[in-house]
Amino acid sequence: GSLTDIDDLIRAEERARENELRFRTMISALPSLTFEADADGNNTFASDQWLAYTGMTSEETAGSGFARAFHPDDAKDMTARWFAAVRSGTLFESRNRIRAADGSYRWFLCRALPALDAEGRIVRWAGSLVDIDDLVRIEVELRESENRFRQLAESLPQLVWTCRADGTCDYINPQF
């Protein structure tokens, strides 16, 4: 027979379990959808928030399956831009609509960064998707309000202008 001291191995396994629990707890506490992809950009992890929001399973999200959650008008461009960022090793950022489990869509800001090993090679990607739907809707309303103001100001026979607090004009109608 033989005896092998596995005390260090048991401690290392305990530390690995503690680190996994710490990682999962931190990811679960974030108010965003998070993911991890391999060096080639294929999804290897989707947070519980992603799975709950999209109604997809981990298996459905794996690889490039995540793209099925994106709005059909956004998916092709987003996927092309994602894999271009993966090939170039640069920050990925996009604004896209993602389908919820109930079939509705909301706008999300997606950002992903590469993780590098000691030699500077990309070993994985980590990313998050933050719900910006309210912001996008407010931006649309602001543009529509601005357009209504301009149409009104440009249809008046009077001279119309607006100035900032420092006195610089920021709008002058054509009649002016």
Salt bridges, closest charged atoms under 4 A:
ASP7 OD2 - ARG11 NH1 2.59
ASP8 OD1 - ARG11 NH1 3.67
GLU20 OE2 - ARG24 NE 2.79
GLU36 OE2 - ARG124 NE 3.32
ASP73 OD2 - HIS71 ND1 3.83
ASP74 OD1 - ARG97 NH2 2.88
GLU93 OE1 - ARG111 NH1 2.60
ASP117 OD2 - ARG121 NH2 3.02
GLU119 OE1 - ARG121 NH2 3.05
ASP131 OD2 - ARG106 NE 2.65
ASP133 OD2 - ARG106 NH1 3.50
ASP133 OD2 - ARG137 NE 2.47
ASP134 OD1 - ARG106 NH2 3.68
GLU139 OE1 - ARG95 NH2 2.67
GLU146 OE2 - ARG150 NE 2.84
